[in-house]
Each structure stands twice: as structure tokens, then as C-alpha cells.
Amino acid sequence: MILVDSSVWIDYFRGTPTAQTARFDVLLNTEPVVIGDLILVEVLQGFSSDRDFNAAKRVLTSLTIIDIGGADIAVQAAQNFRTLRLLGITVRKTIDTIIATRCIESGYSLLHNDRDFDPFSAHLGLLVA
């Protein structure tokens, strides 16, 4: 399964052409795509009009929505953050640490356009779609 990060969803809804949004267009018709509950929040909170919010909500809630966190993921995310910090890498956003950890622990590939995920791929086994 492929988890799509908010960095891709935001570009997708804005109509911003990127390598990731092009890949996303292909994946929508060929692979099982899921969205995380925390990613759902990040994406939906960015809409200013009710019309756009409701249209995006219809699209996003039609997908399988997974729970990102939980106690086990929280503990492992903290460990992953500490591991990267020992390597001299500080991840800027806690939510990205949680998302990356959920993907690593569950074997999901992550489609993203956010450099904060690169160390998780390089050092901790995060699969990138």
C-alpha cells in the first residue's frame, strides 16, 4: 500500500505539477492508495472556502483512512528521532517522524515531496513510492 503525504496532496489540489503529483496520477489507477488521519487534518485545514473544503473532504474520505499514531508508533517514532539525532540529523516536524515511522512499521511506501523524510529513507528503511 502507498500512503500519500500532505506535501503531495497539497500540490495535487493546487494543480502544481511535480514529479510526485505525476506519479500520484498513475498510482490512483494502479495501486491501493491510503491516507492517514493526521494527513487528512493537515490537508483539509488548508482550505479557506467551504466549497473547496467539502469537495476535498469527499475525495479524501473516499479513500481508506488509516490511524497514524498510537502508543507503539509513538514510542518507535521517538526512538527513530533519537537515532537520526545521533547521526547529526534533526527532523523539523514531529508529525513527519510519526508518519515515517508508521510507514516503516507497517511496510507502506510513502509518496512525498518533503525533504524531512529523506533521512528516514536513507537510514531507517522508509520505502518511497
C-alpha positions in Angstrom: 0.0 0.0 0.0 1.0 3.6 -0.6 0.5 6.4 1.9 0.3 9.8 0.3 1.7 12.6 2.3 0.1 16.1 2.7 3.0 17.5 0.7 1.7 15.7 -2.4 -2.0 16.2 -1.7 -1.5 20.0 -1.3 0.4 20.2 -4.7 -2.3 18.0 -6.2 -5.2 20.1 -5.1 -3.4 23.3 -6.1 -2.7 21.9 -9.6 1.0 22.2 -9.1 2.8 19.9 -11.5 5.6 17.9 -9.7 7.2 14.5 -10.3 5.2 13.4 -7.2 1.8 14.6 -8.5 2.5 12.9 -11.8 3.4 9.7 -10.0 0.2 10.1 -7.9 -1.9 10.4 -11.0 -0.6 7.0 -12.2 -0.9 5.4 -8.7 -4.5 6.4 -8.3 -5.4 3.9 -11.1 -2.9 1.2 -10.4 -2.1 0.8 -6.7 -4.0 0.9 -3.4 -3.6 4.4 -2.0 -4.4 5.3 1.6 -4.4 8.5 3.6 -3.6 8.9 7.3 -5.9 10.6 9.8 -3.2 13.2 10.6 -2.6 13.8 6.9 -6.3 14.3 6.4 -6.2 17.0 9.1 -3.2 18.7 7.5 -4.7 18.8 4.1 -8.3 19.8 5.0 -7.3 22.6 7.3 -5.7 24.4 4.4 -8.9 25.1 2.5 -10.4 28.6 3.0 -13.7 28.1 1.2 -16.4 25.7 2.3 -16.9 24.6 -1.2 -13.3 23.6 -1.7 -13.2 22.0 1.8 -16.3 19.9 1.1 -15.1 18.8 -2.3 -11.7 17.8 -0.9 -13.3 16.0 2.0 -15.4 13.9 -0.4 -12.3 12.9 -2.3 -10.2 12.2 0.7 -12.8 10.3 2.7 -13.5 8.0 -0.2 -10.0 6.5 0.4 -9.0 4.1 3.1 -8.1 6.2 6.1 -5.5 4.7 8.5 -4.7 5.7 12.0 -1.1 7.0 12.0 -0.3 7.1 15.7 -0.9 5.0 18.8 1.3 4.1 21.7 3.6 1.7 19.9 4.2 4.1 17.0 4.7 7.0 19.4 7.5 5.1 21.2 9.1 3.9 18.0 8.9 7.4 16.5 10.7 8.8 19.5 13.4 6.1 19.0 13.7 6.9 15.3 14.1 10.6 16.1 16.8 9.8 18.6 18.6 7.5 16.1 18.6 10.2 13.5 19.7 12.9 16.0 22.7 10.6 17.0 23.6 10.7 13.3 23.6 14.5 13.4 20.1 14.8 11.7 17.3 16.7 13.3 13.9 16.3 11.8 12.0 19.6 11.8 8.5 18.2 12.3 7.3 15.6 14.8 4.4 14.7 12.6 6.8 13.7 9.8 8.6 11.4 12.3 5.3 9.8 13.2 4.2 9.4 9.6 7.6 7.9 8.5 7.6 5.5 11.5 4.1 4.3 10.7 5.1 3.6 7.1 8.3 1.8 8.2 6.5 -0.3 10.8 3.6 -1.2 8.5 5.6 -1.7 5.3 3.8 1.1 3.5 5.6 3.1 0.8 5.3 6.8 1.2 4.8 9.2 -1.7 6.0 12.6 -0.5 7.6 15.9 -1.6 9.3 16.8 1.7 13.0 16.6 2.5 12.3 15.7 6.1 11.5 12.1 5.0 14.9 11.7 3.2 16.8 10.6 6.4 14.2 8.0 7.2 14.7 6.5 3.7 18.5 6.8 3.9 19.0 5.4 7.4 15.8 3.7 8.7 14.4 1.8 5.7 11.4 4.0 4.7 10.2 2.9 1.3 9.4 5.8 -1.1 6.8 5.3 -3.8 
